[in-house]
Amino acid sequence: MLVSDFNFDLPEELIAQHPPAQRGSSRMLVLDRATGDLRDDLFANLPQLLQPGDLLVLNDSRVLPARLYATRAGARTQHNSPQPSALIEVLLIEKMEDSSHPIQNLWRALVRPARKVQPGETLLFFETGANGITEPLLRAEVVAAGAYGERTLRFAPVDDFHATLARIGHMPLPPYIQRDQSLQADSEEDRARYQTVYSRQPGSAAAPTAGLHFTPQILAALAARGVEIASLTLHVGLGTFQPVRVERVEEIRLHSERYTLPAATAAALNRAVAEGRRIVAVGTTTTRTLEHIAAQSTGDPLHLEPHSGSTSIFLVPGHRFRLVGGLLTNFHLPQSTLLMLVAAFASASVGPKSNQAAPEHTDHGLHVILAVYAHAIRHGYRFYSYGDCMLVL
């Protein structure tokens, strides 16, 4: 199967540049996998569309203000201004653990333009718009270089790194949301709305966007409906949003991302599996985590233990879903691994034996999801992070 098979044409005006005025007011396209039926609905009606006894699983990772702008120290850097025009964009992806030097503040990052930033360089980070301030708030040494702009940065000690990051960093909005973050501080809208209302664990470099629709009121309505709600944590990094750079789907290899399955959620999942209740994943990050955890379990039936780890699982049409029986997700980019995951779920069998048999034809999910997206485009759904959503049951 080719990556280009997952292409589709999207009118630019359907790419949402701002969230809806009121959180939770998005449209929702509902797909019934058993019948192929589509229904135009509203996200606010989610409690009525789920069943009492369903287990809804959220990703409670919190987005870091992970986009920074730096200048280069040393002889090759302009010194006549604390913020010359040749800024280096730095996106912090993941804090790296180094057991031999546990106090080091090492981060995996993406930088742009990358060719200017090589090992041995020092990057200086100033507050946006702080003209006349000559002392940077953060300093980082480039200690290693990887492909496609990946760099390892060692930050010099400061009193409170995360407080400084909150002061000078920007929400890592994706490039299709058009903001010039280098020139001004984030808007209150982006600071608040590019974050789920239930986020708890800081660490993501992008939002788990299916969760952006939820409000405390909708969560309360779900609980009143009899839907059980549990959370896990997957910190979104390169494995979720890095562009695909190969031609064939089977050549794709994802970067690993860190996750945690808490004890309460492991127990909730075990009860749902034992009782035959449906597990509904909020977002592709939750889906990947659940299916990775299921793949690590050798028991039949599954019995999950609380733990932390990392996953690079890649879900494509033909995958046998062992835990996830429902999926809430946004509309994704053409030729993306997220679109491939949704196609995999759209083509998965429904019913008591759905976990034992993969679909006979792996291209079925591709045809289903492209038809669903064509419907969404015809009916003016808003796409991507700040856009509308779809529910696949």
Summary of the structure (lengths in Angstrom):
residues: 393
radius of gyration: 21.6
end to end distance: 25.0
largest distance: 68.9
contacts: 1238
relative contact order: 0.20
helix: 27%
strand: 25%
